[in-house]
């Protein structure tokens, strides 16, 4: 359908989420702050009822969303910059 209309279904769905009454998506779209922001879902969650299906590994998804990796050299450089 996207090729026939010369449009991208992903971007169309992302733009239409602001007026949707029902959103069906992977729980990563709700739990990961970066994905939530990029897909514009965060504004729709204020009074929403969220149903999580297949949530058996949701604890790991939450940990992954709140975790980052940094090289030791970068941390030392940042520390030196903060100390002036």
C-alpha positions as CSV (number, residue, x, y, z in Angstrom):
1,X,0.0,0.0,0.0
2,X,2.8,2.4,0.8
3,X,4.4,2.0,-2.7
4,X,1.1,2.6,-4.5
5,X,0.5,5.8,-2.5
6,X,4.2,6.8,-2.6
7,X,4.0,7.1,1.2
8,X,5.6,5.4,4.2
9,X,3.0,3.5,6.3
10,X,5.3,3.7,9.4
11,X,5.5,7.5,9.3
12,X,1.8,7.8,8.6
13,X,0.9,5.5,11.6
14,X,3.4,7.5,13.8
15,X,1.7,10.8,12.9
16,X,-1.8,9.4,13.4
17,X,-1.1,8.1,16.8
18,X,-2.0,11.5,18.4
19,X,-5.6,11.0,17.4
20,X,-5.9,7.3,18.0
21,X,-8.3,5.8,20.5
22,X,-6.6,2.4,20.4
23,X,-2.9,1.7,19.9
24,X,-1.6,-1.9,19.4
25,X,2.1,-2.1,19.6
26,X,5.0,-4.0,21.1
27,X,5.5,-3.2,24.8
28,X,8.9,-1.8,24.0
29,X,7.1,1.1,22.4
30,X,5.6,1.9,25.8
31,X,8.4,1.0,28.2
32,X,11.5,2.3,26.4
33,X,11.6,6.1,26.8
34,X,13.5,6.7,23.5
35,X,11.1,4.6,21.5
36,X,8.1,6.1,23.3
37,X,9.3,9.6,22.4
38,X,10.2,8.8,18.8
39,X,6.9,7.1,18.1
40,X,4.9,10.0,19.7
41,X,3.2,7.5,22.0
42,X,4.2,9.2,25.3
43,X,1.6,11.9,24.9
44,X,-1.2,9.3,24.5
45,X,-0.4,7.5,27.8
46,X,-1.7,10.0,30.3
47,X,-5.1,8.5,30.9
48,X,-4.6,5.3,29.0
49,X,-5.3,1.8,30.0
50,X,-2.2,-0.3,29.1
51,X,-2.5,-4.0,28.6
52,X,0.7,-6.0,28.3
53,X,0.6,-9.3,26.5
54,X,3.5,-11.8,26.7
55,X,5.0,-9.9,29.6
56,X,7.0,-12.8,30.9
57,X,10.3,-11.0,30.1
58,X,9.2,-7.5,30.9
59,X,11.6,-7.1,33.8
60,X,14.6,-7.6,31.4
61,X,13.1,-5.1,28.9
62,X,12.8,-2.5,31.7
63,X,16.4,-3.1,32.8
64,X,17.6,-2.8,29.2
65,X,15.6,0.5,28.7
66,X,17.3,2.0,31.8
67,X,20.8,0.8,31.1
68,X,23.6,2.3,29.0
69,X,27.1,1.4,28.2
70,X,30.1,3.7,28.2
71,X,33.8,3.1,27.7
72,X,36.0,3.6,30.7
73,X,38.1,6.2,28.7
74,X,35.0,8.3,28.1
75,X,34.1,8.3,31.7
76,X,37.5,9.4,32.7
77,X,37.5,12.2,30.2
78,X,34.1,13.4,31.4
79,X,35.3,13.3,35.0
80,X,38.4,15.4,34.1
81,X,36.2,17.9,32.2
82,X,33.9,18.2,35.2
83,X,36.8,18.8,37.6
84,X,38.1,21.6,35.3
